[in-house]
Amino acid sequence: MFIIVIGEYGEYGLRLGKYLESHWDGPLRIHSFTLPDMLLSCEERADCYLLGETFMRDLKEELPPEIQSRSILISDEEKEGHFCRYHAPKELLSLMERRGVRLGQAQEAHLKKKKLYAVFSPVYEEELRRIAGCLMKPGDLYLGMEDVGDFQNDRGNMGDLCYYIGLKDPEVSVRAKEMAAEEDGMWFIDSPPVFYDLLELKEEEYRWFFDRLREEGEWGDIYVGTGSGVFSLLAPLLDVLILVDCQSHQRRHMSCDYVEQAMCAKAGRFSGRCERRYREEF
């Protein structure tokens, strides 16, 4: 059993723990603390400590030398031997390995498996992007492909990115990075004002795009917030479909029932896994 202790103020440490849990192949236990006193009260000694710079500074005088020697600091900027919180979490795993934390061949292979998720509500859900953010981990990328976009920005949106996907631009990942906004280590590209731009691409062009994102290794898992307009194009490509249901909305609940039944029957050549989540959870 490999044990990791994370000490970090705020939500980032919890999200980082979720990433490690899903990208670590083998027995793993993670303890996540947002207060120094709580970390010091943990009796179980870890194989690796991931500590925010400020968090480490607040408890350094009380931290035993053997713990300091097993620590990797999470910083706000690039520093030698530190992990910058704004970098992809896969870089942390590489740093851990260089510091003597051996992942092994099975784990290295597991790191390469990145999934394509769709977060979908058959009835329009204005909080779809936020709900997806609750499911994501640091390093993951969100692509807005909803029927109606929420707002405009100067970076561009998925409608703009479709132009480069249609060209099969070899720099499409660079274009995506330019359009994406970073929030808590996760990356978000907004939906277009309406979904018509998304319909200009064919299934094979989307397949090329998603494969390119995975191969480039810039991000972790890919999350697509989708509406009904492009859902049929994406269904054959998905690894996981997350249906966003609502306990108090009968129409949505019944719609999710029908969609789930259709997906389980492999409608639309869907071959992934279907999950039901309720917006009340978030």
Disulfide bonds with the S-S distance in Angstrom:
none
